[in-house]
Amino acid sequence: MRLLRKRQVIRAWRKSRELLAVQDLTDRIRSDDILLMSTVHNEKIRLPYFLNYYRDLGVNHFLIVDNDSTDGTEAYLSNQSDVSLWYTSASYKRANFGVDWMNWLHRTYGDGHWTLTVDPDEFFVYPFCDTRSIRALTDWLDNSAIRSFGAMLLDMYPKGQLDEQPYEEGQNPFEFAHWFDSGNYTQKKNREFGNLWIQGGPRSRVFFRDKPKKAPALNKIPLVKWNKKYSYVSSTHMLLPRGLNHVYDEWGGEMASGILLHAKFLDTFAAKAREEMARSQHYAASAEYMAYADGIKSQPELWCKFSEKYINWRQLEILGLMSKGNWA
């Protein structure tokens, strides 16, 4: 595992040469700032709400890699005073699906900071997020000597066909994509890395019904008190050292955890699935997006009679999808 971690560091250093600084404001980062890191491709329509959502939570600075966007993403982000931006036209797949770029940003700018690593369609929900900033969470984690914080990816969807409600730039996607599966999840322990592997939800139920073991992983560890010795291995599913992956209790108790509300299923989903399938830059030859593109042909509805309407984080805790643990 130590050798693997060293290889990850070397890969990140090599792949950093693919990144061109468009707007480097990292000299404005203060020692206690909370940082958000992300890789984006043609996500301009999502970015206004995404940035404002995380600013409201208490994120101080954004470090973003634009992977060859053609929709005005670069121009928009370079006009933001709290965004440092890098551009690359290099292969997302050959950069370990963006992990190499993220590891370089973490190692270069994240050391000693709490860092939140999310995609532009992922929205972090944590205990008391309606009344407490993310700083309150990280202060509690520091005081509890906890270095990493897990969150399950929760696919959100509208009632009816996905293209019935058009999404407008800057809009809160959960105004209409506010349904989710409260059950239908499986989990097992990854013996090699020690993390939980969670699958299920509407993607498994609709797009992978015949092969649920191929459904996307829903386990994430997005919030980490970074150290330059750390590295992500596979997206934000798992890290090294392995101890960072122990974000759950094995003795019958509960550790504090969160949720990433996943706003993938908007009216833009069909076009995005076709684009990503054509790019073929995702894991397993973009098999996930092939399943989406194939499933969309029948115009499926993700809503079913067992769907729950999202209210707040307390509802998710009652359903057992997240926990406040012993954070009072």
Backbone bond lengths (Angstrom), bond angles and torsions (degrees), N, CA, C in turn:
res aa  C-N    CA-C-N  psi(-1)  N-CA   C-N-CA  omega(-1)  CA-C   N-CA-C  phi
1 M - - - 1.447 - - 1.539 111.72 -
2 R 1.333 116.27 -36.34 1.467 118.82 176.66 1.525 110.82 -64.37
3 L 1.334 116.43 -39.24 1.462 120.02 177.36 1.523 111.06 -65.33
4 L 1.334 116.57 -40.48 1.460 120.16 178.16 1.524 110.42 -62.56
5 R 1.325 116.08 -41.78 1.461 119.76 179.31 1.527 110.81 -63.60
6 K 1.325 117.02 -40.10 1.468 119.88 177.62 1.521 110.92 -64.48
7 R 1.333 116.35 -39.40 1.467 119.31 177.83 1.524 110.96 -63.59
8 Q 1.336 116.12 -37.89 1.459 119.93 177.95 1.528 110.98 -62.12
9 V 1.324 116.17 -40.84 1.462 120.75 179.05 1.524 110.71 -65.14
10 I 1.330 116.70 -42.72 1.471 120.50 179.40 1.529 110.51 -65.12
11 R 1.332 117.04 -42.76 1.466 120.95 177.59 1.531 110.53 -58.75
12 A 1.322 115.98 -44.25 1.463 120.24 -178.75 1.520 110.80 -62.40
13 W 1.328 117.04 -42.68 1.469 120.44 178.92 1.518 110.71 -62.96
14 R 1.333 117.79 -43.58 1.463 120.96 179.97 1.523 111.30 -64.53
15 K 1.331 116.68 -44.36 1.456 120.44 -176.74 1.528 112.32 -73.77
16 S 1.321 117.80 -16.93 1.470 119.95 178.08 1.522 111.22 -62.92
17 R 1.333 116.75 -23.28 1.464 120.43 179.25 1.527 112.01 -71.08
18 E 1.337 116.76 -10.76 1.458 120.28 176.61 1.524 112.30 -84.46
19 L 1.328 117.49 -9.39 1.455 121.66 -173.80 1.526 111.37 -98.19
20 L 1.327 115.16 130.38 1.464 122.11 177.41 1.521 108.90 -109.85
21 A 1.320 116.80 122.40 1.464 120.52 -179.96 1.524 109.82 -68.95
22 V 1.313 115.75 122.04 1.467 122.27 176.11 1.519 109.68 -95.72
23 Q 1.315 116.53 -42.96 1.467 122.12 177.90 1.528 107.81 -146.67
24 D 1.304 115.95 106.24 1.461 121.42 -177.41 1.524 109.30 -105.83
25 L 1.323 115.63 101.29 1.462 121.85 179.00 1.521 110.87 -111.31
26 T 1.318 116.26 22.16 1.461 119.72 -174.33 1.523 113.11 -67.15
27 D 1.345 117.43 -15.61 1.464 118.75 176.24 1.523 111.82 -70.20
28 R 1.341 116.64 -11.62 1.459 120.96 177.55 1.531 112.26 -86.83
29 I 1.335 117.07 -8.89 1.464 120.60 -177.65 1.517 109.84 -71.65
30 R 1.325 116.19 125.97 1.464 121.73 177.60 1.526 110.26 -91.65
31 S 1.308 115.63 163.10 1.473 120.03 -170.79 1.524 113.25 -62.90
32 D 1.337 118.13 -26.20 1.456 120.08 -177.68 1.529 112.95 -107.61
33 D 1.322 117.90 12.27 1.467 121.14 -178.52 1.525 111.54 -66.97
34 I 1.319 114.99 144.84 1.458 122.52 172.11 1.520 107.65 -92.64
35 L 1.327 116.20 127.11 1.459 121.61 -172.73 1.524 110.86 -110.49
36 L 1.324 115.43 146.29 1.470 121.09 172.79 1.517 108.42 -119.41
37 M 1.340 115.85 135.75 1.458 121.51 -179.11 1.519 109.72 -126.23
38 S 1.335 115.40 141.11 1.461 119.38 -176.70 1.521 110.08 -158.79
39 T 1.325 115.10 154.44 1.462 122.79 170.22 1.516 107.82 -113.90
40 V 1.334 116.93 133.89 1.462 120.11 -176.33 1.524 110.48 -130.29
41 H 1.333 114.94 152.96 1.459 121.66 172.64 1.525 108.13 -145.94
42 N 1.321 116.14 113.83 1.468 122.31 178.87 1.531 111.85 51.66
43 E 1.333 115.45 57.46 1.464 121.20 -178.91 1.525 112.20 -121.99
44 K 1.337 118.06 23.49 1.464 120.11 -175.17 1.525 112.20 -56.79
45 I 1.325 117.86 -37.61 1.458 120.67 -177.38 1.526 111.66 -62.19
46 R 1.327 117.55 -27.25 1.460 121.74 -178.48 1.529 113.20 -89.27
47 L 1.317 117.90 -23.81 1.452 121.28 -165.23 1.527 115.33 -64.82
48 P 1.340 121.26 -39.73 1.473 118.41 -179.52 1.529 113.24 -57.48
49 Y 1.324 117.29 -47.25 1.460 118.87 179.81 1.525 110.66 -70.13
50 F 1.321 117.23 -39.51 1.467 122.19 179.74 1.522 111.03 -57.15
51 L 1.328 117.27 -51.10 1.461 120.73 -178.25 1.528 111.19 -64.11
52 N 1.325 116.38 -44.72 1.467 119.27 -178.39 1.525 111.86 -66.46
53 Y 1.324 116.48 -36.70 1.469 119.76 177.88 1.523 110.44 -58.47
54 Y 1.326 116.69 -47.79 1.463 119.64 -176.62 1.523 112.39 -77.02
55 R 1.329 117.39 -29.32 1.470 118.32 172.08 1.521 110.45 -61.76
56 D 1.322 116.37 -42.45 1.464 120.65 -179.99 1.528 111.52 -64.94
57 L 1.340 117.40 -31.19 1.468 120.27 177.48 1.523 111.88 -71.97
58 G 1.339 116.56 -26.23 1.453 119.67 179.39 1.516 115.58 120.87
59 V 1.333 117.59 11.35 1.470 120.10 174.89 1.531 108.62 -67.75
60 N 1.337 116.47 135.25 1.463 121.13 -175.79 1.520 114.10 -95.54
61 H 1.344 116.45 -31.86 1.469 118.28 -176.16 1.524 109.28 -150.87
62 F 1.339 115.47 142.37 1.456 122.76 -179.67 1.529 108.95 -110.61
63 L 1.335 116.07 134.12 1.454 122.21 174.54 1.521 106.95 -120.96
64 I 1.332 116.45 112.25 1.462 121.05 -167.89 1.523 110.50 -128.09
65 V 1.325 114.84 137.02 1.462 122.14 173.02 1.530 108.12 -103.79
66 D 1.321 115.79 122.34 1.467 121.59 175.39 1.522 107.94 -95.19
67 N 1.333 115.48 111.87 1.459 121.02 -178.57 1.530 110.66 -92.34
68 D 1.349 115.09 78.13 1.470 122.34 169.75 1.533 112.92 62.73
69 S 1.313 117.18 43.59 1.464 119.97 176.99 1.529 110.99 -71.14
70 T 1.318 115.56 150.88 1.464 121.67 -179.78 1.526 111.73 -126.08
71 D 1.338 117.10 10.73 1.463 120.46 -173.56 1.526 113.40 -109.25
72 G 1.331 117.65 14.45 1.453 120.68 -179.29 1.518 114.47 93.84
73 T 1.330 116.67 7.58 1.466 121.01 179.63 1.524 111.49 -57.44
74 E 1.334 116.74 -46.06 1.468 120.17 -176.76 1.519 111.30 -61.81
75 A 1.322 117.03 -46.49 1.466 120.46 -178.95 1.523 111.06 -62.58
76 Y 1.311 116.37 -39.85 1.465 119.82 -179.13 1.530 111.01 -66.58
77 L 1.316 117.25 -48.63 1.454 120.56 -176.41 1.531 112.46 -68.11
78 S 1.319 116.57 -33.73 1.464 119.21 -178.99 1.523 112.32 -73.46
79 N 1.322 117.08 -2.71 1.462 122.03 176.78 1.531 111.65 -102.65
80 Q 1.344 116.36 9.90 1.462 121.16 -178.95 1.531 109.46 -103.88
81 S 1.324 116.11 129.89 1.464 120.13 -173.04 1.523 114.12 -77.48
82 D 1.333 117.30 -8.01 1.469 119.78 179.18 1.526 111.58 -117.96
83 V 1.327 116.97 21.59 1.461 122.10 -178.52 1.525 110.10 -120.47
84 S 1.337 115.94 124.18 1.460 121.15 166.89 1.521 106.87 -98.77
85 L 1.328 116.67 131.92 1.460 121.20 -168.54 1.522 111.25 -128.51
86 W 1.327 114.61 135.47 1.455 122.23 173.35 1.523 108.49 -122.14
87 Y 1.328 115.45 148.16 1.470 120.86 179.29 1.526 109.54 -118.82
88 T 1.332 115.59 143.32 1.465 120.55 171.13 1.523 109.88 -150.00
89 S 1.301 115.05 142.90 1.468 120.60 172.27 1.524 110.37 -105.16
90 A 1.334 116.25 7.77 1.466 121.19 -178.34 1.526 110.79 -71.49
91 S 1.318 115.19 168.73 1.456 121.97 -176.41 1.523 111.99 -70.07
92 Y 1.323 115.69 122.36 1.464 122.59 174.31 1.528 109.86 -62.23
93 K 1.325 115.67 -41.10 1.462 121.33 -179.29 1.519 111.17 -63.00
94 R 1.330 117.62 -44.58 1.460 121.09 -177.08 1.524 112.17 -74.36
95 A 1.315 116.69 -13.32 1.470 120.62 173.02 1.519 110.21 -93.05
96 N 1.339 115.74 30.00 1.464 121.64 -178.11 1.518 109.84 55.63
97 F 1.364 114.82 45.72 1.460 122.53 178.57 1.529 111.05 56.92
98 G 1.334 114.31 43.25 1.459 121.49 176.31 1.513 115.33 84.53
99 V 1.325 118.01 -10.03 1.472 121.21 -176.93 1.527 110.79 -62.85
100 D 1.332 117.42 -38.73 1.462 120.07 -179.34 1.524 111.04 -61.28
101 W 1.328 117.41 -42.60 1.467 121.11 179.12 1.522 110.80 -64.76
102 M 1.338 116.38 -43.39 1.457 120.10 179.88 1.524 111.15 -65.25
103 N 1.323 117.38 -41.00 1.463 119.92 179.13 1.520 111.23 -62.74
104 W 1.327 117.29 -36.23 1.464 119.65 178.17 1.527 110.54 -66.80
105 L 1.331 117.69 -44.38 1.460 120.22 178.14 1.530 110.77 -61.22
106 H 1.332 116.29 -42.72 1.455 119.62 178.81 1.529 111.19 -61.96
107 R 1.319 115.73 -46.97 1.463 119.64 -176.57 1.526 111.34 -66.26
108 T 1.323 116.90 -36.65 1.461 121.35 -175.40 1.519 112.56 -80.75
109 Y 1.337 116.88 -39.96 1.466 119.98 -172.92 1.531 114.27 -120.35
110 G 1.326 117.72 -15.85 1.456 119.71 -171.94 1.511 115.70 -93.35
111 D 1.326 118.62 -10.45 1.465 121.43 -174.79 1.530 110.25 -55.86
112 G 1.335 116.33 122.53 1.458 121.69 179.54 1.514 114.77 86.64
113 H 1.328 117.66 -3.86 1.461 122.21 -179.10 1.527 110.67 -105.09
114 W 1.331 115.81 152.12 1.456 119.91 162.91 1.521 107.16 -76.17
115 T 1.329 115.85 125.08 1.459 121.01 -178.39 1.517 109.89 -120.31
116 L 1.311 115.25 139.23 1.459 122.75 177.99 1.522 106.76 -115.30
117 T 1.328 116.84 119.95 1.456 121.80 -176.81 1.523 108.36 -114.81
118 V 1.331 115.95 112.57 1.460 121.50 -174.78 1.520 110.23 -142.56
119 D 1.326 115.35 158.32 1.458 121.85 171.20 1.525 109.16 -84.14
120 P 1.334 118.38 162.21 1.472 120.30 -177.27 1.515 114.78 -69.67
121 D 1.329 117.70 -4.35 1.469 120.05 174.85 1.526 111.89 -110.57
122 E 1.344 117.00 17.11 1.459 122.31 -179.10 1.534 109.72 -116.11
123 F 1.341 115.67 130.20 1.459 120.77 -175.34 1.532 109.27 -126.76
124 F 1.322 114.70 114.96 1.459 123.22 -171.58 1.525 111.10 -73.27
125 V 1.327 115.24 127.96 1.462 123.28 174.75 1.517 106.99 -123.28
126 Y 1.329 117.74 132.69 1.455 121.78 -177.87 1.531 108.28 -138.98
127 P 1.314 118.72 166.36 1.461 120.23 -179.57 1.532 112.02 -55.56
128 F 1.317 116.14 132.63 1.465 124.53 177.32 1.529 112.59 67.41
129 C 1.333 118.13 20.53 1.465 120.13 -178.08 1.530 112.45 -65.09
130 D 1.325 116.81 -17.37 1.461 119.53 178.02 1.524 112.42 -78.70
131 T 1.337 117.62 -15.15 1.466 120.76 -178.49 1.529 113.67 -129.52
132 R 1.333 118.03 -13.04 1.461 120.58 -176.62 1.526 109.86 -127.51
133 S 1.323 115.98 139.30 1.457 120.60 178.32 1.522 110.27 -72.58
134 I 1.310 115.46 167.40 1.459 119.72 178.17 1.533 110.61 -64.96
135 R 1.336 116.92 -22.65 1.468 120.46 176.01 1.529 111.01 -62.82
136 A 1.333 116.43 -37.11 1.469 119.63 178.07 1.523 110.30 -63.45
137 L 1.343 115.74 -38.59 1.465 119.67 177.86 1.522 110.84 -65.95
138 T 1.321 117.85 -47.95 1.468 119.79 -177.20 1.527 111.51 -68.02
139 D 1.343 117.63 -32.50 1.468 119.52 175.43 1.523 109.98 -63.59
140 W 1.337 116.50 -42.95 1.471 119.55 178.83 1.522 110.82 -64.99
141 L 1.331 116.81 -41.34 1.461 120.24 178.52 1.531 110.48 -62.36
142 D 1.342 117.12 -42.10 1.466 120.47 176.84 1.525 110.83 -60.17
143 N 1.320 116.50 -46.92 1.464 120.90 -178.19 1.527 111.97 -65.92
144 S 1.336 115.95 -24.82 1.462 120.99 -179.97 1.519 112.30 -95.26
145 A 1.347 116.80 3.91 1.469 122.33 -179.68 1.527 111.40 58.33
146 I 1.328 116.63 37.55 1.465 122.20 176.91 1.520 108.29 -104.16
147 R 1.338 116.84 128.12 1.463 121.04 -172.86 1.521 114.11 -99.87
148 S 1.332 117.90 -15.08 1.468 120.25 -176.08 1.514 109.41 -146.12
149 F 1.325 115.69 152.76 1.454 121.53 -172.61 1.525 108.59 -137.01
150 G 1.328 115.88 122.19 1.456 120.96 -175.47 1.515 113.06 -89.10
151 A 1.334 115.32 156.73 1.463 121.80 177.39 1.521 108.68 -151.81
152 M 1.330 115.97 134.91 1.458 119.73 176.24 1.516 110.13 -87.24
153 L 1.315 116.28 138.05 1.456 122.04 176.11 1.523 108.73 -76.82
154 L 1.329 116.52 120.89 1.455 122.24 -176.61 1.524 108.85 -113.77
155 D 1.330 116.29 108.24 1.464 121.03 -178.81 1.526 110.42 -69.36
156 M 1.327 115.41 123.84 1.457 122.19 178.47 1.535 108.56 -104.89
157 Y 1.326 116.11 149.04 1.464 118.85 -177.08 1.532 110.35 -154.43
158 P 1.322 117.31 158.87 1.470 120.88 178.03 1.523 110.92 -85.75
159 K 1.309 115.93 168.41 1.456 121.75 171.01 1.516 107.92 -88.54
160 G 1.326 117.06 128.40 1.463 121.16 -174.36 1.508 110.60 101.26
161 Q 1.319 116.02 -174.22 1.460 120.38 -179.38 1.526 110.16 -68.20
162 L 1.320 115.78 151.25 1.458 121.10 -171.63 1.516 112.91 -65.34
163 D 1.320 117.80 -26.03 1.464 120.26 -176.41 1.528 113.68 -96.75
164 E 1.330 117.42 9.51 1.462 119.63 -178.37 1.525 112.47 -71.50
165 Q 1.337 117.12 -35.49 1.462 122.10 -177.40 1.522 109.30 -110.94
166 P 1.348 118.51 109.56 1.470 119.79 179.15 1.525 111.41 -69.40
167 Y 1.311 114.97 139.12 1.463 120.72 178.05 1.522 108.93 -94.46
168 E 1.330 116.38 131.43 1.460 121.47 -179.33 1.522 110.09 -107.61
169 E 1.318 116.26 146.21 1.454 121.95 -178.65 1.525 110.71 -56.09
170 G 1.330 116.04 130.41 1.451 121.70 179.42 1.519 114.20 89.79
171 Q 1.314 117.53 -7.42 1.461 121.85 -177.16 1.521 111.16 -78.10
172 N 1.323 116.12 147.48 1.454 121.57 171.70 1.529 107.77 -73.18
173 P 1.333 118.58 113.70 1.470 119.37 -176.14 1.520 113.21 -65.60
174 F 1.332 117.32 -19.25 1.452 120.03 -176.90 1.533 113.13 -87.09
175 E 1.343 114.93 6.61 1.458 118.61 170.62 1.524 110.72 -65.95
176 F 1.337 115.94 -28.98 1.474 119.50 179.62 1.526 112.06 -129.89
177 A 1.319 118.36 -29.32 1.476 120.92 176.11 1.521 107.80 -89.06
178 H 1.340 116.41 67.29 1.457 120.90 -172.53 1.524 112.74 -119.05
179 W 1.324 116.72 26.74 1.458 121.47 177.01 1.528 109.02 -113.44
180 F 1.337 115.89 151.21 1.456 120.36 -179.55 1.522 109.95 -153.95
181 D 1.319 116.43 164.65 1.465 122.41 174.39 1.522 108.58 -86.95
182 S 1.323 116.67 122.62 1.461 119.78 -179.19 1.529 111.83 -85.82
183 G 1.323 117.07 -14.34 1.461 121.84 177.39 1.509 109.78 -133.29
184 N 1.336 117.45 -151.19 1.460 120.53 176.10 1.527 112.18 67.98
185 Y 1.343 117.31 40.54 1.463 120.95 179.08 1.529 110.04 -126.37
186 T 1.311 115.23 145.05 1.461 121.39 175.15 1.526 108.56 -123.10
187 Q 1.310 116.45 153.35 1.453 119.90 176.86 1.520 110.06 -144.78
188 K 1.307 114.59 147.77 1.463 121.24 174.12 1.513 107.74 -147.96
189 K 1.316 115.07 159.41 1.457 119.93 -178.17 1.517 110.35 -90.87
190 N 1.323 115.22 131.38 1.458 121.91 173.43 1.529 107.26 -79.52
191 R 1.325 116.09 108.54 1.461 120.29 -173.80 1.521 113.17 -66.97
192 E 1.321 116.31 -26.80 1.464 119.19 -177.22 1.522 111.81 -76.42
193 F 1.348 116.87 -44.72 1.461 120.25 -175.20 1.528 113.02 -106.09
194 G 1.338 117.75 -12.92 1.455 120.66 176.56 1.504 115.98 83.97
195 N 1.347 118.27 1.70 1.458 120.20 179.33 1.528 110.95 -89.40
196 L 1.318 115.94 161.68 1.451 120.67 173.10 1.519 109.14 -82.88
197 W 1.336 116.05 142.95 1.465 121.86 177.36 1.533 106.67 -112.66
198 I 1.328 116.45 111.77 1.458 122.06 -174.69 1.524 109.66 -111.75
199 Q 1.329 115.74 134.76 1.461 121.49 177.47 1.526 108.84 -137.87
200 G 1.329 115.16 164.69 1.459 119.81 177.86 1.509 112.06 129.30
201 G 1.344 115.60 -156.32 1.450 120.57 -179.34 1.517 112.48 78.27
202 P 1.324 117.48 -169.60 1.467 120.78 -174.60 1.521 114.53 -64.67
203 R 1.333 117.53 -30.84 1.469 117.93 179.22 1.515 111.03 -66.24
204 S 1.333 116.39 -41.65 1.460 119.86 176.25 1.527 110.67 -67.03
205 R 1.317 116.34 -40.99 1.460 122.19 -175.24 1.524 112.71 -68.98
206 V 1.332 117.55 -34.54 1.468 121.15 -173.81 1.524 112.63 -106.10
207 F 1.339 117.29 -50.66 1.465 120.33 -172.40 1.532 113.23 -91.16
208 F 1.342 117.07 -20.57 1.462 120.30 -178.19 1.527 110.46 -126.81
209 R 1.322 116.82 32.71 1.471 119.75 -175.23 1.522 112.43 -61.99
210 D 1.340 117.48 -30.63 1.460 120.87 -178.70 1.525 113.00 -89.02
211 K 1.330 116.98 -11.59 1.471 121.18 -179.67 1.532 109.05 -146.23
212 P 1.333 117.31 65.41 1.469 120.84 -175.17 1.521 114.42 -60.04
213 K 1.325 117.30 -25.25 1.463 119.28 178.61 1.524 112.46 -70.53
214 K 1.329 116.91 -13.39 1.459 121.91 177.05 1.533 111.93 -93.79
215 A 1.325 116.49 -3.01 1.463 120.61 -178.52 1.534 110.37 -63.91
216 P 1.337 117.51 152.63 1.469 120.89 -178.52 1.525 112.38 -60.25
217 A 1.321 115.30 148.36 1.461 121.37 175.99 1.526 109.66 -74.71
218 L 1.320 115.76 141.92 1.459 121.72 -177.31 1.524 112.78 -111.00
219 N 1.321 117.56 -4.09 1.462 121.29 -179.88 1.520 110.31 -82.87
220 K 1.325 116.39 132.63 1.461 121.37 -179.76 1.525 109.73 -140.52
221 I 1.321 115.44 152.98 1.465 122.09 173.27 1.526 106.28 -128.50
222 P 1.335 116.80 78.69 1.460 119.91 -170.04 1.524 115.44 -82.72
223 L 1.353 116.95 -22.42 1.465 120.38 -173.60 1.525 109.62 -112.68
224 V 1.336 115.98 119.91 1.472 121.48 -173.99 1.523 109.43 -140.81
225 K 1.324 115.98 136.93 1.476 120.50 169.43 1.522 106.13 -81.18
226 W 1.332 116.02 99.45 1.460 120.51 -164.02 1.519 113.36 -75.42
227 N 1.318 112.44 146.30 1.453 123.04 172.73 1.521 106.58 -133.75
228 K 1.317 117.59 140.82 1.467 119.74 -174.39 1.527 113.13 -62.87
229 K 1.336 117.01 -10.15 1.463 120.19 175.64 1.532 112.35 -84.15
230 Y 1.341 117.18 -7.97 1.457 120.77 -177.71 1.521 110.89 -85.91
231 S 1.320 115.84 162.24 1.462 120.28 171.97 1.525 109.51 -159.36
232 Y 1.316 115.30 141.08 1.458 119.90 168.05 1.521 107.96 -75.56
233 V 1.323 115.97 149.12 1.462 121.51 -178.70 1.524 111.01 -110.56
234 S 1.321 116.41 -46.72 1.462 121.66 -178.23 1.514 108.52 -137.08
235 S 1.347 116.23 103.79 1.456 120.87 -173.81 1.525 107.66 47.51
236 T 1.337 117.78 -137.27 1.473 119.76 172.71 1.522 110.28 -105.56
237 H 1.332 116.34 22.23 1.463 120.63 -179.56 1.517 112.08 -72.16
238 M 1.335 116.75 -32.73 1.462 118.82 -177.32 1.520 110.30 -159.17
239 L 1.340 114.09 154.94 1.456 122.11 -175.67 1.519 110.73 -130.12
240 L 1.295 113.93 170.60 1.456 123.08 166.43 1.516 107.82 -126.90
241 P 1.345 118.11 140.16 1.458 129.18 2.01 1.531 112.72 -64.44
242 R 1.329 115.53 156.73 1.458 121.40 -173.75 1.520 114.07 -61.45
243 G 1.332 117.53 -26.57 1.457 120.43 -179.01 1.518 113.11 -59.13
244 L 1.335 117.37 -24.90 1.460 121.19 179.31 1.524 111.88 -68.27
245 N 1.326 116.87 -18.38 1.462 121.03 -178.31 1.525 113.02 -84.65
246 H 1.314 118.14 -6.66 1.467 121.26 -177.78 1.524 109.63 -86.71
247 V 1.317 115.31 72.60 1.466 121.38 -177.81 1.530 110.50 -103.51
248 Y 1.314 116.94 25.00 1.459 123.25 -178.93 1.519 108.24 -141.50
249 D 1.332 116.16 164.17 1.467 121.88 -178.84 1.524 109.59 -103.17
250 E 1.317 117.36 129.86 1.465 121.79 -179.57 1.521 112.78 -96.75
251 W 1.331 117.35 2.48 1.467 119.75 -172.66 1.526 112.34 -115.87
252 G 1.306 116.67 22.33 1.462 120.00 174.79 1.510 114.89 92.73
253 G 1.321 118.23 -4.05 1.460 121.43 177.15 1.518 111.25 -92.68
254 E 1.314 115.91 -165.06 1.460 120.92 178.72 1.518 109.71 -131.95
255 M 1.321 116.42 133.35 1.451 121.40 170.44 1.520 107.77 -100.10
256 A 1.318 115.80 149.28 1.459 120.20 178.76 1.527 109.51 -60.73
257 S 1.318 115.61 139.26 1.466 120.98 179.86 1.511 109.21 -152.85
258 G 1.315 115.93 168.30 1.458 121.18 -178.25 1.511 112.55 -128.02
259 I 1.307 114.00 -165.88 1.462 123.12 179.29 1.518 108.41 -136.77
260 L 1.314 116.14 145.53 1.461 122.19 167.55 1.526 107.34 -108.39
261 L 1.331 116.91 104.30 1.452 119.97 174.83 1.520 107.90 -66.27
262 H 1.330 116.94 124.22 1.457 122.30 -171.30 1.522 109.91 -105.88
263 A 1.323 116.07 108.06 1.464 121.63 -176.05 1.531 111.15 -96.29
264 K 1.313 116.77 48.73 1.455 121.01 179.83 1.523 111.89 -76.42
265 F 1.341 116.53 -34.86 1.458 120.17 -167.19 1.526 112.37 -93.75
266 L 1.348 114.24 72.89 1.451 123.03 173.56 1.524 108.44 -110.00
267 D 1.320 117.06 -175.90 1.471 118.82 179.80 1.524 111.70 -69.28
268 T 1.343 117.24 -12.48 1.464 121.65 177.66 1.525 112.26 -81.81
269 F 1.333 116.93 -5.77 1.466 121.23 -170.75 1.523 112.98 -62.88
270 A 1.333 118.14 -44.08 1.465 120.88 -176.09 1.525 110.82 -62.27
271 A 1.330 116.51 -46.54 1.467 120.17 -179.66 1.529 110.59 -65.40
272 K 1.330 116.78 -38.48 1.463 120.45 179.61 1.522 110.69 -66.35
273 A 1.330 117.54 -39.79 1.459 121.29 179.18 1.522 110.74 -63.02
274 R 1.336 116.29 -43.30 1.479 119.46 178.70 1.516 110.93 -64.99
275 E 1.338 116.77 -41.23 1.460 120.27 179.99 1.523 111.23 -62.76
276 E 1.328 117.12 -46.71 1.460 120.67 -177.27 1.525 111.55 -69.92
277 M 1.315 117.15 -32.11 1.459 119.33 175.82 1.529 110.05 -66.33
278 A 1.334 116.47 -39.74 1.460 120.49 179.28 1.535 111.06 -68.24
279 R 1.341 116.92 -37.29 1.467 120.59 179.10 1.517 111.41 -68.39
280 S 1.328 116.88 -32.43 1.462 123.74 -179.84 1.528 111.49 51.77
281 Q 1.340 115.20 48.39 1.459 120.68 -177.23 1.523 112.78 -110.75
282 H 1.332 116.94 8.17 1.448 119.89 -176.05 1.523 111.46 -108.04
283 Y 1.309 114.45 171.38 1.456 123.16 -173.81 1.527 111.90 -56.82
284 A 1.351 115.76 144.56 1.472 123.42 176.86 1.521 111.86 55.36
285 A 1.347 114.87 48.50 1.470 120.99 178.06 1.530 111.27 56.27
286 S 1.347 115.74 36.59 1.470 122.25 178.50 1.525 112.17 58.89
287 A 1.333 116.33 34.62 1.469 120.24 -179.86 1.523 111.54 -59.71
288 E 1.343 116.51 -34.90 1.465 119.58 179.00 1.524 110.67 -60.89
289 Y 1.333 116.35 -45.25 1.468 119.14 -178.11 1.524 111.45 -74.43
290 M 1.314 117.43 -26.26 1.464 119.87 172.66 1.518 110.50 -64.35
291 A 1.339 116.15 -40.22 1.469 120.16 177.38 1.519 110.63 -65.16
292 Y 1.338 116.75 -39.17 1.462 119.57 177.67 1.521 111.20 -63.72
293 A 1.334 115.47 -49.64 1.463 119.56 -177.45 1.520 111.37 -61.04
294 D 1.327 116.24 -37.52 1.460 120.06 178.75 1.535 110.74 -70.47
295 G 1.332 116.49 -41.29 1.451 119.99 -178.27 1.506 113.80 -70.20
296 I 1.329 117.05 -30.86 1.460 121.45 -177.86 1.526 111.71 -65.41
297 K 1.331 116.41 -25.59 1.465 120.13 -177.24 1.535 111.80 -57.21
298 S 1.318 116.40 -30.62 1.469 120.01 -179.45 1.524 112.29 -90.59
299 Q 1.355 116.08 6.65 1.467 122.67 179.77 1.544 111.52 48.39
300 P 1.317 116.12 61.37 1.469 119.60 -175.36 1.528 111.96 -72.96
301 E 1.304 115.79 155.00 1.458 122.76 169.99 1.530 107.31 -106.47
302 L 1.321 116.80 127.80 1.455 120.42 179.42 1.526 111.36 -79.48
303 W 1.329 116.44 -25.71 1.465 120.31 179.49 1.523 109.97 -66.54
304 C 1.317 115.64 140.88 1.465 121.21 174.04 1.519 108.56 -142.97
305 K 1.311 117.96 175.99 1.468 120.87 -175.39 1.522 113.28 -66.62
306 F 1.323 117.34 -13.46 1.458 121.23 178.80 1.528 112.30 -96.93
307 S 1.333 118.05 0.43 1.464 121.42 -178.77 1.523 111.10 -67.12
308 E 1.335 115.78 144.94 1.459 122.92 177.55 1.532 108.91 -108.36
309 K 1.329 116.52 143.65 1.459 121.12 175.59 1.529 109.40 -91.17
310 Y 1.313 116.08 128.66 1.466 121.05 -175.57 1.529 111.32 -69.30
311 I 1.323 115.61 134.44 1.459 121.92 177.06 1.527 110.30 -115.97
312 N 1.328 116.52 -62.06 1.461 120.97 -179.04 1.529 110.01 -165.64
313 W 1.336 115.56 -177.89 1.469 120.18 -176.42 1.519 112.19 -65.35
314 R 1.339 117.22 -31.23 1.460 119.67 -179.38 1.523 111.32 -63.85
315 Q 1.325 115.99 -36.00 1.462 120.64 175.83 1.526 110.12 -61.24
316 L 1.337 116.48 -43.19 1.464 120.70 -179.58 1.521 111.23 -65.64
317 E 1.328 116.79 -33.91 1.461 119.66 177.18 1.526 110.38 -68.97
318 I 1.318 117.66 -42.93 1.462 121.19 179.21 1.524 110.52 -59.65
319 L 1.332 116.14 -37.52 1.461 121.21 -179.97 1.526 112.70 -77.13
320 G 1.327 117.75 -6.15 1.457 121.41 177.89 1.515 114.16 81.74
321 L 1.335 117.42 17.72 1.458 120.92 -178.85 1.525 112.30 -89.68
322 M 1.318 117.30 -19.31 1.464 123.03 176.08 1.524 107.26 -150.94
323 S 1.329 116.49 173.21 1.464 119.71 -176.64 1.527 111.08 -150.92
324 K 1.309 116.07 145.77 1.464 119.61 173.11 1.525 110.72 -88.39
325 G 1.346 117.47 -5.08 1.452 120.59 178.92 1.514 111.15 55.92
326 N 1.342 116.63 -129.38 1.460 119.82 178.94 1.520 111.79 -105.34
327 W 1.353 115.90 20.28 1.472 120.45 174.70 1.515 108.34 -83.53
328 A 1.309 116.80 111.69 1.475 120.69 -176.42 1.520 110.14 -102.03
